[in-house]
């Protein structure tokens, strides 16, 4: 009887596992990046140049360009020149920009910096109601970058790092916009 019980238990466990997995098929989960909380009819988007409220020159231009490029890459939207042509408009401002050293070598020289950007972003319809479809008044993005500290290889990587960070900022912001986070 013990051998029979040992055969039944694994079979019962397997059957229960199968039932649980079949029950979760329709549970509402979806792959990240596949859903959108935006209305399907929003196809044409105007990207208003971001306002720069920081002391960092050109950060607004880099972010605006990166966001525009990311929207075009998604192929869900057509970016248009004016808000009159658009179904929706993205606008906002860069509120804060900081570069902070986070890692140091044994001589006290910074080897890694963290860039922190806070922006206020608004995505709204361009019709008379100007319904806000998505907004975040304190959209925070942080990214680190390494710096070569040797005498021969040192150069200021901040501008290059800002461009790279702008691309990743735009990518995550557009994903959040599309998925409603």
Backbone bond lengths (Angstrom), bond angles and torsions (degrees), N, CA, C in turn:
res aa  C-N    CA-C-N  psi(-1)  N-CA   C-N-CA  omega(-1)  CA-C   N-CA-C  phi
1 X - - - 1.449 - - 1.522 111.16 -
2 X 1.274 118.05 -30.18 1.442 121.82 179.06 1.523 110.77 -65.45
3 X 1.347 117.84 -41.16 1.457 120.75 179.23 1.524 110.85 -64.55
4 X 1.331 117.22 -38.53 1.459 121.25 178.81 1.523 110.47 -64.11
5 X 1.320 117.39 -43.41 1.460 122.13 178.97 1.536 110.44 -62.15
6 X 1.316 118.15 -39.55 1.456 122.21 179.66 1.525 111.05 -65.91
7 X 1.338 118.29 -32.58 1.463 120.94 177.69 1.530 111.59 -75.59
8 X 1.298 116.96 -35.06 1.461 121.41 -177.64 1.524 110.92 -72.29
9 X 1.319 118.33 -40.97 1.455 121.03 -177.37 1.528 112.72 -59.28
10 X 1.346 120.78 -50.62 1.464 118.48 178.06 1.527 112.28 -62.56
11 X 1.298 118.24 -36.67 1.459 120.98 178.75 1.520 111.10 -66.04
12 X 1.313 116.74 -41.27 1.464 120.90 178.91 1.530 110.35 -66.33
13 X 1.318 115.86 -41.29 1.467 119.60 178.83 1.528 110.44 -63.65
14 X 1.314 117.18 -42.27 1.458 121.51 178.53 1.528 110.66 -63.48
15 X 1.311 117.89 -41.77 1.460 121.60 178.74 1.529 110.80 -64.39
16 X 1.331 116.38 -41.49 1.470 119.64 179.34 1.519 110.76 -64.98
17 X 1.319 117.30 -41.07 1.453 121.72 178.24 1.522 110.86 -62.90
18 X 1.328 116.27 -41.81 1.460 121.16 178.00 1.526 111.15 -62.45
19 X 1.325 117.65 -43.30 1.461 120.87 178.15 1.518 112.09 -63.69
20 X 1.325 116.80 -41.47 1.453 120.24 178.34 1.520 111.53 -63.32
21 X 1.326 117.00 -42.56 1.464 119.17 -179.02 1.519 111.25 -68.74
22 X 1.329 118.09 -36.24 1.465 120.38 177.00 1.521 111.14 -67.92
23 X 1.330 116.58 -34.93 1.458 120.52 179.35 1.509 113.48 -68.44
24 X 1.334 117.57 -24.35 1.460 119.93 -178.31 1.512 113.50 -89.01
25 X 1.326 118.73 -2.16 1.462 121.41 -178.37 1.521 111.15 -60.82
26 X 1.290 119.03 -40.60 1.462 121.48 -178.05 1.504 113.44 -102.14
27 X 1.317 119.00 32.78 1.459 121.03 -173.13 1.524 114.00 -84.28
28 X 1.339 119.63 -3.69 1.450 120.45 175.65 1.508 115.18 98.64
29 X 1.298 118.89 0.80 1.455 120.57 177.17 1.517 109.72 -72.82
30 X 1.321 115.80 146.44 1.465 121.24 178.65 1.522 108.34 -137.99
31 X 1.306 116.18 156.92 1.452 120.46 177.52 1.519 110.24 -69.36
32 X 1.313 116.26 140.65 1.456 120.94 177.59 1.518 108.89 -63.39
33 X 1.337 115.99 137.93 1.455 120.35 178.75 1.513 114.37 89.54
34 X 1.319 117.71 -4.79 1.450 121.09 -177.52 1.530 111.91 -100.37
35 X 1.301 117.68 -25.08 1.458 121.30 -176.90 1.523 110.13 -94.24
36 X 1.330 115.26 161.87 1.451 119.92 174.45 1.514 108.41 -147.18
37 X 1.318 115.51 133.55 1.455 120.44 176.53 1.517 111.73 -92.25
38 X 1.320 117.77 3.28 1.457 121.40 179.12 1.518 109.89 -88.53
39 X 1.322 116.59 146.38 1.462 119.15 177.44 1.528 111.34 -60.01
40 X 1.301 116.46 141.74 1.468 122.13 -177.33 1.525 112.45 -61.41
41 X 1.336 116.55 -29.56 1.468 119.32 -177.84 1.533 113.84 -75.29
42 X 1.321 117.67 -8.33 1.462 120.44 175.86 1.526 107.41 -80.94
43 X 1.329 115.06 101.79 1.467 121.56 -176.53 1.529 112.56 -120.57
44 X 1.326 116.71 -36.47 1.466 120.79 -177.85 1.525 108.61 -102.97
45 X 1.334 114.58 126.80 1.460 120.66 -175.12 1.522 109.67 -125.45
46 X 1.315 114.89 135.59 1.470 121.19 171.87 1.526 107.13 -104.96
47 X 1.332 115.96 129.09 1.461 120.86 177.60 1.521 107.72 -103.79
48 X 1.313 114.63 110.19 1.461 121.68 177.44 1.530 108.16 -75.32
49 X 1.330 119.33 134.90 1.465 119.37 177.07 1.534 110.70 -55.88
50 X 1.331 115.87 132.21 1.457 120.21 179.63 1.521 110.34 -67.16
51 X 1.308 115.73 146.49 1.462 121.68 175.86 1.525 108.36 -85.11
52 X 1.318 116.97 139.06 1.459 121.50 179.43 1.526 109.63 -100.34
53 X 1.324 117.08 110.18 1.464 122.24 176.95 1.531 111.13 -103.37
54 X 1.326 116.65 17.95 1.453 121.42 -178.97 1.524 110.11 -112.39
55 X 1.307 115.42 177.03 1.464 120.06 176.13 1.526 111.38 -93.91
56 X 1.326 118.01 -1.84 1.464 121.55 -179.42 1.529 109.20 -83.61
57 X 1.315 115.59 114.54 1.467 120.37 -178.73 1.523 110.95 -65.04
58 X 1.298 115.92 139.65 1.461 126.75 171.69 1.526 115.58 69.08
59 X 1.321 119.57 1.30 1.458 119.64 179.81 1.530 110.53 -61.74
60 X 1.320 117.30 -35.23 1.468 121.62 178.27 1.520 111.09 -64.60
61 X 1.333 116.79 -41.55 1.464 120.96 -179.52 1.524 111.34 -67.54
62 X 1.322 116.55 -41.86 1.462 120.55 179.03 1.526 111.54 -63.95
63 X 1.330 116.75 -42.31 1.464 120.38 178.96 1.522 111.44 -68.09
64 X 1.335 117.59 -41.70 1.467 120.88 178.63 1.524 110.48 -60.43
65 X 1.320 116.20 -46.41 1.468 120.05 179.59 1.525 111.18 -63.42
66 X 1.328 117.45 -42.76 1.464 121.30 -179.39 1.529 111.49 -64.88
67 X 1.325 117.40 -40.98 1.469 121.00 178.38 1.527 110.03 -64.62
68 X 1.326 116.88 -44.42 1.468 121.19 178.11 1.520 110.65 -59.85
69 X 1.316 117.19 -46.77 1.465 121.43 178.78 1.527 111.44 -60.76
70 X 1.319 116.95 -40.83 1.462 120.96 -179.30 1.529 111.02 -67.11
71 X 1.322 117.87 -39.95 1.467 120.31 177.18 1.523 110.98 -63.24
72 X 1.325 117.02 -40.85 1.469 121.28 178.53 1.527 109.75 -65.32
73 X 1.320 117.14 -41.37 1.462 121.87 -179.12 1.525 111.73 -61.47
74 X 1.305 117.26 -33.29 1.470 121.47 -177.73 1.528 113.10 -67.72
75 X 1.301 117.78 -20.88 1.468 124.17 178.91 1.523 114.01 61.46
76 X 1.296 117.49 7.77 1.460 120.84 175.31 1.517 109.63 -86.58
77 X 1.345 115.32 -26.21 1.450 121.25 -174.85 1.520 111.57 -120.58
78 X 1.326 114.34 154.93 1.454 122.08 166.84 1.519 105.49 -111.70
79 X 1.317 116.76 124.83 1.457 120.71 179.62 1.524 107.44 -86.61
80 X 1.343 115.71 125.27 1.465 122.09 -177.73 1.526 110.21 -112.77
81 X 1.333 115.62 162.62 1.474 121.21 -173.24 1.527 114.44 -75.17
82 X 1.320 118.20 -32.89 1.465 120.10 -175.68 1.518 110.97 -127.52
83 X 1.316 115.37 157.83 1.462 119.72 178.23 1.530 111.30 -69.99
84 X 1.341 117.78 -23.65 1.467 120.81 177.89 1.535 111.55 -64.61
85 X 1.331 117.20 -29.92 1.462 121.93 179.16 1.526 112.41 -84.10
86 X 1.323 117.39 -14.18 1.461 122.22 -167.90 1.521 113.74 -95.12
87 X 1.325 114.44 155.87 1.462 122.19 170.85 1.528 109.76 -86.10
88 X 1.356 115.21 -28.82 1.461 120.91 -179.62 1.519 109.17 -149.09
89 X 1.337 114.19 160.37 1.461 119.93 -179.14 1.519 109.56 -131.71
90 X 1.332 115.48 136.46 1.447 121.54 174.11 1.525 107.26 -102.88
91 X 1.321 116.12 129.20 1.464 120.55 -179.81 1.523 109.01 -144.68
92 X 1.317 115.48 168.56 1.454 118.36 177.51 1.503 113.12 159.89
93 X 1.325 115.30 -164.69 1.454 120.77 -178.68 1.521 109.97 -149.76
94 X 1.322 114.12 153.46 1.460 121.14 174.12 1.521 105.70 -90.84
95 X 1.303 116.78 114.15 1.465 122.77 -173.86 1.524 112.07 -87.80
96 X 1.334 115.95 -39.08 1.454 119.91 -174.94 1.524 109.88 -144.63
97 X 1.321 114.76 142.62 1.462 121.76 174.93 1.521 107.08 -142.07
98 X 1.337 116.43 124.08 1.460 120.49 179.35 1.520 110.05 -136.24
99 X 1.318 115.58 143.20 1.451 122.71 170.64 1.516 106.46 -120.75
100 X 1.337 115.58 118.39 1.457 120.94 -174.31 1.529 109.21 -125.04
101 X 1.349 117.87 129.11 1.468 118.76 174.96 1.530 109.76 -68.90
102 X 1.338 116.28 135.67 1.471 119.65 -177.57 1.530 113.20 -121.86
103 X 1.326 117.61 -20.79 1.459 120.88 179.51 1.525 108.84 -133.92
104 X 1.334 115.52 141.08 1.460 121.07 -176.89 1.522 110.04 -129.06
105 X 1.346 116.16 152.50 1.457 119.85 175.05 1.534 109.26 -88.10
106 X 1.342 117.09 -177.20 1.458 120.74 -176.75 1.525 113.73 -68.04
107 X 1.332 117.41 -13.28 1.473 121.20 177.43 1.532 111.82 -97.21
108 X 1.333 116.89 3.12 1.459 121.09 178.18 1.513 114.66 85.94
109 X 1.314 117.77 10.43 1.468 121.28 179.28 1.535 109.28 -89.03
110 X 1.302 115.64 139.72 1.468 120.28 179.55 1.522 109.99 -67.57
111 X 1.322 116.45 132.40 1.472 121.85 177.38 1.521 111.70 -113.88
112 X 1.326 116.06 -12.37 1.462 120.81 178.75 1.525 109.07 -149.37
113 X 1.311 115.28 137.30 1.465 122.18 178.42 1.526 109.00 -120.75
114 X 1.321 115.10 155.09 1.462 120.50 173.81 1.519 108.04 -116.48
115 X 1.318 115.11 128.16 1.464 120.83 174.39 1.521 107.14 -97.41
116 X 1.305 115.86 131.33 1.459 122.36 179.16 1.534 108.27 -123.95
117 X 1.325 115.56 124.92 1.467 121.27 -179.65 1.528 108.32 -123.39
118 X 1.316 115.54 132.13 1.464 120.82 171.82 1.519 107.22 -119.98
119 X 1.318 115.34 129.11 1.463 120.45 -179.41 1.524 109.83 -132.98
120 X 1.312 114.92 152.21 1.460 121.97 171.82 1.529 105.63 -105.47
121 X 1.332 116.47 117.14 1.459 121.74 -175.25 1.525 109.47 -122.55
122 X 1.317 115.45 140.45 1.473 121.89 -179.55 1.519 108.51 -136.67
123 X 1.327 116.44 131.66 1.458 122.43 177.43 1.528 106.15 -123.46
124 X 1.338 116.32 111.84 1.462 120.22 -173.20 1.517 110.85 -135.57
125 X 1.315 114.72 154.58 1.466 120.26 175.11 1.528 109.14 -64.78
126 X 1.308 115.24 157.05 1.466 119.49 179.83 1.528 111.88 -101.76
127 X 1.330 117.08 6.25 1.467 119.33 178.83 1.532 110.30 -75.53
128 X 1.316 117.22 -174.80 1.467 121.65 -176.52 1.522 113.57 -61.41
129 X 1.326 117.01 -34.67 1.469 119.91 -179.49 1.527 112.03 -75.21
130 X 1.323 117.62 -24.79 1.474 123.41 -177.86 1.529 111.02 50.06
131 X 1.323 115.63 46.67 1.457 121.90 -179.05 1.525 110.41 -60.14
132 X 1.321 115.33 128.03 1.462 120.25 177.81 1.530 107.56 -78.40
133 X 1.340 115.06 120.65 1.460 120.85 -179.43 1.527 111.53 -90.61
134 X 1.330 116.41 -29.75 1.464 121.90 179.05 1.520 107.84 -161.89
135 X 1.306 116.66 140.95 1.464 119.83 174.60 1.521 109.63 -155.76
136 X 1.307 114.28 155.14 1.454 121.40 174.60 1.529 106.28 -151.47
137 X 1.317 116.08 113.41 1.467 121.34 -177.27 1.521 113.16 -78.25
138 X 1.322 117.68 -14.20 1.467 121.58 -179.32 1.528 109.21 -139.40
139 X 1.314 116.21 59.17 1.459 120.55 179.94 1.522 108.38 -73.53
140 X 1.325 116.59 111.20 1.465 123.05 -174.78 1.524 110.18 -102.38
141 X 1.315 115.34 132.42 1.457 121.25 176.20 1.516 108.45 -137.23
142 X 1.350 115.72 131.45 1.462 121.29 178.93 1.520 109.39 -128.55
143 X 1.327 115.37 143.73 1.461 120.98 178.07 1.522 108.11 -153.90
144 X 1.313 116.17 142.30 1.464 121.43 178.89 1.518 110.61 -102.72
145 X 1.331 115.24 153.19 1.456 120.39 173.91 1.522 108.97 -143.50
146 X 1.339 114.44 145.65 1.461 120.96 -177.83 1.519 110.21 -88.84
147 X 1.335 115.09 153.41 1.456 122.50 178.13 1.529 107.66 -126.46
148 X 1.317 116.88 133.28 1.467 121.48 175.05 1.517 107.94 -79.98
149 X 1.333 117.37 121.82 1.464 120.34 -174.94 1.520 113.70 -101.58
150 X 1.315 118.73 -1.22 1.463 118.82 178.77 1.526 109.21 -66.69
151 X 1.308 115.98 149.44 1.463 121.86 -176.24 1.531 111.69 -57.34
152 X 1.325 117.20 -42.87 1.468 121.34 -175.28 1.525 112.76 -74.87
153 X 1.322 117.08 -31.82 1.467 119.78 -172.11 1.527 113.58 -102.80
154 X 1.327 119.16 0.52 1.460 120.64 -175.63 1.522 111.93 -70.84
155 X 1.289 115.87 132.00 1.453 122.09 168.56 1.525 107.08 -153.48
156 X 1.289 115.65 157.51 1.460 120.48 -177.42 1.523 109.08 -74.98
157 X 1.308 116.88 109.78 1.457 122.55 -178.82 1.522 112.25 -92.02
158 X 1.318 118.91 2.76 1.448 119.72 -172.39 1.526 112.31 -60.76
159 X 1.330 118.18 -46.34 1.471 119.11 -178.58 1.518 111.60 -62.98
160 X 1.321 116.88 -43.08 1.459 120.76 177.42 1.538 110.33 -63.31
161 X 1.318 116.89 -41.64 1.462 121.41 179.16 1.524 111.15 -64.04
162 X 1.328 117.32 -39.76 1.463 120.47 178.99 1.529 110.16 -62.52
163 X 1.322 117.30 -41.60 1.464 120.20 177.92 1.518 111.38 -62.54
164 X 1.329 117.69 -43.55 1.459 121.61 178.81 1.523 111.18 -65.51
165 X 1.328 116.49 -42.33 1.465 121.17 179.32 1.529 109.96 -65.27
166 X 1.322 117.66 -38.02 1.469 121.29 179.00 1.528 110.52 -59.82
167 X 1.320 116.95 -40.01 1.472 120.28 178.71 1.521 111.28 -64.50
168 X 1.332 117.65 -43.95 1.469 120.37 -179.70 1.529 110.96 -72.30
169 X 1.334 116.80 -34.79 1.464 120.96 174.07 1.531 109.12 -57.22
170 X 1.336 115.76 -49.71 1.467 120.85 -178.14 1.520 111.17 -62.28
171 X 1.312 117.06 -41.99 1.462 120.65 -179.47 1.525 111.54 -61.05
172 X 1.327 117.46 -49.03 1.461 119.95 -179.24 1.522 111.71 -69.79
173 X 1.329 117.01 -36.21 1.465 119.70 179.97 1.523 110.89 -65.75
174 X 1.335 117.82 -42.35 1.462 120.58 179.84 1.532 110.52 -68.03
175 X 1.325 117.77 -37.54 1.472 120.14 175.08 1.523 109.70 -61.05
176 X 1.328 117.40 -45.77 1.459 120.80 178.26 1.522 111.34 -62.02
177 X 1.311 117.17 -39.79 1.458 123.01 178.19 1.525 110.07 -61.49
178 X 1.320 117.05 -48.52 1.458 121.38 -178.15 1.514 113.35 -67.27
179 X 1.318 115.98 -36.65 1.465 119.52 -175.97 1.524 113.50 -95.89
180 X 1.339 117.07 -2.69 1.460 120.50 173.61 1.509 114.94 78.92
181 X 1.317 119.76 22.76 1.472 121.45 179.17 1.499 110.67 -81.39
